[in-house]
Amino acid sequence: MYQRIGEAAYRPGLDTMKGLDVRLNHPHKKFESIHVGGTNGKGSSAHMLASVFQQAGFKTGLYTSPHLLDFRERIKIDGNMIPEDEVVDFIKKHKAYFEQKKLSFFEMTVGMAFAYFEKEKVDYVIVEVGLGGRLDATNIINPILSVITNIGLDHTQFLGTTRAEIAAEKAGIIKEGVPVVIGKKDAETESVYRNRAKLNNAPIIFATEEGSHFKSDLKGNYQNMNIQTVVTALKQLRIKGITDLVIQEGLSRVSLNTNLMGRWQTLSEAPRVIVDVAHNKEGLQYIAAQLNDLTYTKLHLVMGFVKGRDVDELISLFPLNASYYLSTPNLDRGLPIQDLKDVLREKDCSFNYFESVSIAFEASKAAAFSEDLILVCGSTFVVAEVLSYIKK
C-alpha cells in the first residue's frame, strides 16, 4: 500500500487495471466522469466539483486518495462513504483473482469505486488521480473533461526531476478529443500541455480569473487558484442546471456536501488550532504565507514528514521564532526522529522531539496560551493522527 510503505508498493502501468476492468465489465463506461490531476490542489478541486454537482441535484460519485481517518473516505456518493458491507463483499467476491493477479491496493480500490458507482447508478463521478497521471490506475477512464491543477517537484523518483518532465506525466490524462483545463499557466509547462493536447485533438483551456468573485467555505488562500480552475472547468462543461448561483452555493458548501477534512481546517479557538495536509514545498509555501494574515502571539508548529522530503528546506519556510513539536508519522514511510535531529542540528530554532504525533500535539496545547496559534502540517499522516486523536 503506497500510502503506508511508499516506493515498494508503487506499480506503474495499466495492464493489470485493464484486466480488472474487463472482469468488472467496464463499470466506468456506465457513468460520466471528470478526471482531476496535478501536484497540489487536485483533492480540493475534486471536492469542489463534486459539491457543485451535488448542489445541482446530480447523484455524484467522488473518488479520492489518500484517506485521513477511514478507508471509505476514498469512495463517496453525495458525500456519504461507501458502506462497510460493500467493501467486504467486493473483496470477498474478487479475493482469489486479486491474489492470483497480485493487484496493488490502489488498483483494487479503483475497481471497487467504479463498480460501486455503477451499481448505485450515479450521474457523474469526479475521479482524482492517485500519482502522476499517464500510468495511474484511474487513467482507464474516458472522461468528459480532464483537469490538471498545477505542477510541483513532488514524487520526483517516479515522475521526473524537472517540472516539464512531471507535467508530461500529468498530461498523460489528456484523452483524444476530450477538453482539458489547466489550472496554472507557466512557461516551463505550457508547451508540454499544448503539444499533448494537439496530439490528441483535445481543446485546451487555461484557467482565468473569471472565477475570482466566487467564494468557498475552504478558507486557505491557496484555494483561490483551485476555485478559478473549478469555475473554468464548470463553464467549459456547460451542463444544464449548473448556473452561477448553483456554482456559488456548491463552492460555499464543500465541507458540508462532501465531508472534506484537513484543508486549513480550524479545530478549536483560544488557542486557535489549524490543521492542513500541505506536505511539499509548493503547498507549504502557501501555508507559511497565510500565517502573515493571522493575528497571534506565538506560533506552535506540530510537524512530521515522510522519507524523501527536504526537511531543512521545508522548515526554513516558517518563522525562526516559532516553537516546533516534531515527531514521526506512524507509518513505514515516516522520517525517524534521529534523522530529523541530524538534518536540523545546525538550525537555531526551538525544536522539541516527541515519540508520537499525539504526544507532540498535547505538548503544543500545554505550552500554548489562548492568544497563540497551533498549526499542524508537514504530512497528510500527521494531520490524520491529530484528527484521529481528537476524535478518540
DAMO-V56745 format. One record per backbone hydrogen bond with DSSP energy under -1.0 kcal/mol. CO is the residue of the C=O (numbers start at 1). NH is the residue of the N-H. If there is no record, write none. Layout:
co = [CO	CO]
nh = [NH	NH]
//
This chain:
co = [1	1	2	4	6	7	14	15	16	17	18	19	20	21	22	26	27	32	33	34	35	36	37	41	42	43	44	45	46	47	48	49	50	51	52	53	54	59	59	60	61	62	63	70	71	72	74	75	76	77	80	83	84	85	86	87	88	89	90	91	94	95	96	97	98	104	105	106	107	108	109	110	111	112	113	114	115	116	117	118	123	124	125	126	127	135	136	138	145	146	147	148	150	152	155	155	156	162	163	164	165	166	167	169	169	170	171	175	179	180	181	182	186	189	190	191	192	193	194	195	196	197	198	200	203	205	209	211	220	221	223	224	225	226	227	228	229	230	231	232	233	234	239	241	243	244	245	246	247	248	251	253	254	255	262	265	268	272	273	274	275	278	280	281	282	283	284	285	286	287	289	290	291	298	299	300	301	302	303	305	306	309	310	311	312	314	315	319	323	324	325	326	329	331	333	336	337	338	339	340	344	347	349	350	352	356	357	358	359	360	361	362	363	364	369	371	372	373	374	375	376	379	380	381	382	383	384	385	386	387	388]
nh = [4	5	6	333	9	10	18	19	20	21	22	23	24	26	25	29	30	125	144	127	147	129	149	45	46	47	48	49	50	51	52	53	54	55	56	58	57	123	124	78	126	76	128	73	74	75	64	82	62	80	77	87	88	89	90	91	92	93	94	95	98	99	100	101	103	108	109	110	111	112	113	114	115	116	117	118	119	120	122	121	32	61	34	63	36	13	139	141	35	181	37	183	39	154	158	159	160	166	167	168	169	170	171	134	172	173	174	178	146	205	148	207	190	193	194	195	196	197	198	199	200	202	201	177	180	182	212	214	223	224	227	228	229	230	231	232	233	234	235	236	237	238	242	243	247	248	249	250	251	252	217	257	258	259	277	275	273	374	267	376	265	378	284	285	286	287	288	289	290	291	292	293	294	373	323	375	325	377	327	335	309	311	314	315	316	317	318	322	301	352	303	354	331	334	307	340	341	342	343	344	347	349	351	324	326	360	361	362	363	364	365	366	367	368	372	297	272	300	274	302	276	383	384	385	386	387	388	389	390	391	392]
//
